[in-house]
Amino acid sequence: MTGATDLKTGGRKAPAFVYDGDGYRARIGLIFMASSVVMENEMWAMAPEGVSVHTNRIKLPKVTVEGIQAMMDAPELEQSARLLASAPLDVLCFGGTSASFLHGTAYDKALIEKMKDWAPGIPVNTASTASLAGLQAVGAGPVVLATPYVDEVHARAIRFLEENGHKVLASDNLRISEDQALAEVPLEKIFDMICEMDTPEAEAVFISCTNFRSAGVIDALEKELGKPVVSAVQSSFWHALRLAGIEDDCPGYGQLFKQPLPEPRA
């Protein structure tokens, strides 16, 4: 009834609140590198209303095999997972691609099992696990690969993809070893890099590294190349949404978001 008293507001007109980023649909926990800046903002950019991201950080000395290994061996990794698990999360994501594929598929799976122990009862994923699920979801076989890594880490990315059924037909890497420098590569350079090396036989593009900008270029690349583009950040977020039961499309960030979570490969 017009003019009726609202007992909850003491007769005042009900206030109009604006959305404050509350994760009333899903809260995603993220373990991320202390010197990195890309993954969080890209996840927030892609997030449907009602999905929030909550981060804890670990130190990455250098983006080399030795530096990544030092990060993974440090006690901060377990501490970070356990601290995040004290929050009411729906998913816990390890946001390091090279760190989770560093020693191949078995290493990535072992990391998943450790995270389950550190965060009991919370679904978990890694950037590498999510990337494979994303490529599977878009029906990709052979791919082209873009990374900012030094040669040795880039070679391990190729090995990881190929041991999981994705032959790398063409690839390029920027040979960057400083984490902060990864995030400074402009989208225009990433777009040109991928367009120049694409080959018609590749069924998808994969962009590796969670501190390497990708979200803003995915739609433009898909339109230019006529094939799906999967990135480590985008697939990690998509995978986390699906684990949390969120089936939303995220328009502008790739055809991956139109796909359900596939059944794990045997």
C-alpha positions as CSV (number, residue, x, y, z in Angstrom):
1,M,0.0,0.0,0.0
2,T,1.4,3.4,-0.9
3,G,2.5,5.4,2.1
4,A,2.4,2.3,4.4
5,T,4.8,2.3,7.3
6,D,7.9,0.1,6.8
7,L,8.6,-1.4,10.2
8,K,12.2,-2.3,9.2
9,T,13.1,1.4,8.5
10,G,10.9,3.0,11.2
11,G,8.7,4.7,8.6
12,R,11.6,5.9,6.5
13,K,11.7,5.3,2.8
14,A,13.8,2.1,2.1
15,P,17.3,3.2,1.0
16,A,18.6,2.3,-2.5
17,F,21.8,0.4,-2.0
18,V,24.3,-0.1,-4.8
19,Y,26.3,-3.3,-5.5
20,D,29.5,-3.4,-3.4
21,G,31.2,-6.4,-4.9
22,D,29.9,-8.9,-2.3
23,G,30.4,-12.5,-3.3
24,Y,26.9,-13.6,-2.5
25,R,27.0,-16.1,-5.3
26,A,30.6,-17.3,-5.1
27,R,33.8,-16.4,-3.4
28,I,37.0,-17.4,-5.2
29,G,40.3,-17.6,-3.2
30,L,43.4,-16.9,-5.2
31,I,47.0,-17.7,-4.4
32,F,49.0,-15.3,-6.5
33,M,52.6,-14.0,-6.8
34,A,53.5,-11.0,-4.6
35,S,55.1,-9.0,-7.4
36,S,52.3,-9.8,-9.9
37,V,49.4,-7.5,-10.8
38,V,47.4,-8.9,-13.8
39,M,45.3,-11.9,-12.6
40,E,43.3,-10.2,-9.9
41,N,42.1,-7.2,-12.1
42,E,41.4,-9.5,-15.0
43,M,39.3,-11.8,-12.8
44,W,37.4,-8.8,-11.4
45,A,36.9,-7.5,-15.0
46,M,35.3,-10.8,-16.1
47,A,33.3,-11.4,-12.9
48,P,29.6,-11.6,-13.0
49,E,27.7,-9.7,-10.3
50,G,27.8,-11.7,-7.1
51,V,31.3,-13.2,-7.6
52,S,34.2,-12.0,-5.6
53,V,38.0,-12.7,-5.6
54,H,40.1,-12.9,-2.4
55,T,43.9,-13.1,-2.7
56,N,46.8,-14.2,-0.6
57,R,50.4,-13.7,-2.0
58,I,53.6,-15.7,-2.2
59,K,57.0,-14.4,-3.2
60,L,58.4,-15.2,-6.7
61,P,62.2,-14.4,-6.8
62,K,62.5,-14.6,-10.6
63,V,60.6,-16.1,-13.6
64,T,63.1,-18.8,-14.2
65,V,63.1,-22.5,-13.4
66,E,65.2,-21.9,-10.3
67,G,63.1,-18.9,-9.2
68,I,59.8,-20.7,-9.7
69,Q,61.1,-23.8,-7.9
70,A,62.2,-21.7,-4.9
71,M,58.7,-20.3,-4.6
72,M,57.1,-23.7,-4.7
73,D,59.5,-25.1,-2.1
74,A,58.9,-22.2,0.3
75,P,56.6,-22.7,3.3
76,E,54.6,-19.7,2.3
77,L,52.7,-21.7,-0.3
78,E,51.1,-24.0,2.3
79,Q,50.6,-21.0,4.7
80,S,48.8,-19.0,2.0
81,A,46.5,-21.9,1.2
82,R,45.6,-22.5,4.9
83,L,45.0,-18.8,5.6
84,L,42.7,-18.5,2.6
85,A,40.9,-21.6,3.6
86,S,39.9,-19.9,6.9
87,A,37.6,-17.6,4.8
88,P,34.2,-18.9,3.6
89,L,35.4,-19.7,0.1
90,D,33.7,-21.7,-2.7
91,V,36.9,-22.4,-4.7
92,L,40.6,-22.1,-4.1
93,C,42.7,-21.3,-7.2
94,F,46.5,-21.5,-7.4
95,G,47.3,-18.7,-9.9
96,G,50.6,-19.8,-11.2
97,T,50.8,-21.4,-14.7
98,S,54.5,-22.1,-15.0
99,A,54.7,-23.0,-11.3
100,S,52.1,-25.8,-11.8
101,F,53.4,-27.2,-15.1
102,L,57.0,-26.9,-14.1
103,H,57.6,-30.6,-13.8
104,G,54.8,-31.9,-15.9
105,T,51.3,-33.3,-15.4
106,A,52.1,-35.5,-12.4
107,Y,53.5,-32.5,-10.6
108,D,50.4,-30.4,-11.3
109,K,48.2,-33.3,-10.0
110,A,50.3,-33.6,-6.9
111,L,49.9,-29.9,-6.2
112,I,46.1,-30.3,-6.5
113,E,46.2,-33.0,-3.8
114,K,48.3,-30.9,-1.5
115,M,45.9,-28.0,-1.8
116,K,43.0,-30.3,-1.0
117,D,44.8,-31.2,2.2
118,W,45.6,-27.6,3.1
119,A,42.1,-26.4,2.3
120,P,39.8,-29.4,3.2
121,G,36.3,-29.2,1.9
122,I,37.0,-26.5,-0.7
123,P,37.2,-27.3,-4.4
124,V,40.6,-26.4,-5.8
125,N,42.3,-25.8,-9.1
126,T,45.5,-24.6,-10.6
127,A,46.1,-22.4,-13.6
128,S,47.5,-25.4,-15.5
129,T,44.7,-27.8,-14.7
130,A,42.2,-25.1,-15.7
131,S,44.0,-24.4,-18.9
132,L,43.8,-28.0,-20.0
133,A,40.1,-28.1,-19.1
134,G,39.6,-24.9,-21.1
135,L,41.3,-26.4,-24.2
136,Q,39.2,-29.5,-23.8
137,A,36.0,-27.6,-23.4
138,V,36.5,-25.7,-26.7
139,G,37.4,-28.9,-28.5
140,A,41.0,-28.0,-29.2
141,G,43.6,-30.4,-30.5
142,P,46.8,-28.7,-31.9
143,V,47.4,-25.1,-30.7
144,V,49.6,-22.1,-31.1
145,L,51.3,-21.0,-27.9
146,A,52.2,-17.5,-26.8
147,T,54.2,-16.9,-23.6
148,P,56.4,-14.2,-22.1
149,Y,58.8,-16.8,-20.6
150,V,62.5,-17.4,-20.9
151,D,63.4,-20.2,-23.2
152,E,63.7,-23.0,-20.6
153,V,60.3,-22.2,-19.1
154,H,58.7,-21.9,-22.5
155,A,60.0,-25.3,-23.5
156,R,58.4,-26.8,-20.4
157,A,55.1,-25.2,-21.4
158,I,55.3,-26.9,-24.8
159,R,56.1,-30.2,-23.2
160,F,53.2,-29.9,-20.8
161,L,50.7,-29.1,-23.6
162,E,52.0,-31.9,-25.8
163,E,52.0,-34.6,-23.1
164,N,48.3,-33.7,-22.7
165,G,47.4,-34.1,-26.4
166,H,47.9,-30.6,-27.6
167,K,50.6,-30.5,-30.3
168,V,52.1,-27.0,-30.5
169,L,52.3,-26.1,-34.1
170,A,53.8,-22.7,-33.6
171,S,55.0,-20.7,-30.6
172,D,56.7,-17.5,-29.5
173,N,58.1,-16.3,-26.2
174,L,59.3,-12.9,-25.0
175,R,62.2,-14.2,-22.8
176,I,61.2,-12.0,-19.8
177,S,62.6,-13.1,-16.4
178,E,61.4,-10.3,-14.2
179,D,57.9,-10.7,-12.9
180,Q,56.9,-7.1,-13.0
181,A,58.0,-6.7,-16.6
182,L,55.6,-9.5,-17.6
183,A,52.7,-7.2,-16.8
184,E,54.0,-4.3,-18.8
185,V,53.7,-5.9,-22.2
186,P,51.0,-3.9,-24.1
187,L,47.9,-5.7,-25.5
188,E,48.9,-4.5,-29.0
189,K,52.1,-6.4,-28.9
190,I,50.4,-9.5,-27.7
191,F,47.8,-9.3,-30.4
192,D,50.4,-8.8,-33.1
193,M,52.6,-11.6,-31.7
194,I,49.8,-14.1,-31.9
195,C,48.5,-13.1,-35.3
196,E,51.9,-13.3,-36.8
197,M,52.5,-16.9,-35.7
198,D,49.0,-18.3,-36.1
199,T,48.6,-21.2,-38.6
200,P,45.4,-22.5,-40.1
201,E,46.0,-26.0,-38.8
202,A,45.9,-24.9,-35.2
203,E,42.5,-25.3,-33.6
204,A,43.0,-22.8,-30.8
205,V,45.4,-20.3,-29.3
206,F,46.8,-20.7,-25.8
207,I,48.2,-17.7,-23.9
208,S,50.2,-18.8,-20.9
209,C,51.2,-16.9,-17.7
210,T,48.9,-15.3,-15.2
211,N,50.9,-12.0,-15.0
212,F,50.8,-11.6,-18.8
213,R,47.8,-9.6,-20.0
214,S,45.2,-11.5,-22.0
215,A,41.6,-10.9,-21.1
216,G,41.4,-7.6,-23.1
217,V,42.7,-9.2,-26.3
218,I,40.8,-12.5,-26.4
219,D,37.6,-11.2,-28.2
220,A,39.6,-9.3,-30.8
221,L,41.8,-12.4,-31.5
222,E,38.9,-14.7,-31.8
223,K,37.3,-12.4,-34.4
224,E,40.5,-12.0,-36.3
225,L,41.6,-15.6,-36.3
226,G,38.2,-17.4,-36.3
227,K,39.2,-19.8,-33.6
228,P,38.9,-20.1,-29.8
229,V,41.5,-18.3,-27.6
230,V,42.2,-19.8,-24.2
231,S,44.4,-18.0,-21.7
232,A,45.7,-19.0,-18.3
233,V,43.8,-16.3,-16.4
234,Q,40.6,-16.6,-18.4
235,S,40.5,-20.4,-18.1
236,S,41.4,-20.3,-14.4
237,F,38.4,-18.0,-13.7
238,W,36.0,-20.0,-16.0
239,H,37.1,-23.2,-14.3
240,A,36.6,-21.6,-10.8
241,L,33.2,-20.4,-11.7
242,R,32.1,-23.8,-12.9
243,L,33.5,-25.5,-9.8
244,A,31.4,-23.0,-7.8
245,G,28.3,-23.9,-9.8
246,I,28.2,-20.6,-11.7
247,E,27.3,-21.2,-15.3
248,D,27.2,-17.6,-16.5
249,D,28.6,-16.4,-19.8
250,C,31.1,-13.5,-19.5
251,P,30.5,-11.7,-22.8
252,G,33.6,-10.2,-24.5
253,Y,36.1,-12.6,-22.8
254,G,36.0,-15.6,-25.2
255,Q,33.8,-18.4,-26.3
256,L,35.1,-20.5,-23.5
257,F,32.6,-19.0,-21.2
258,K,29.8,-20.5,-23.2
259,Q,31.1,-24.0,-22.3
260,P,30.3,-26.2,-19.4
261,L,33.0,-27.9,-17.4
262,P,34.0,-31.1,-19.3
263,E,34.4,-34.5,-17.8
264,P,38.1,-35.0,-16.7
265,R,40.2,-37.0,-19.2
266,A,41.0,-40.5,-18.1
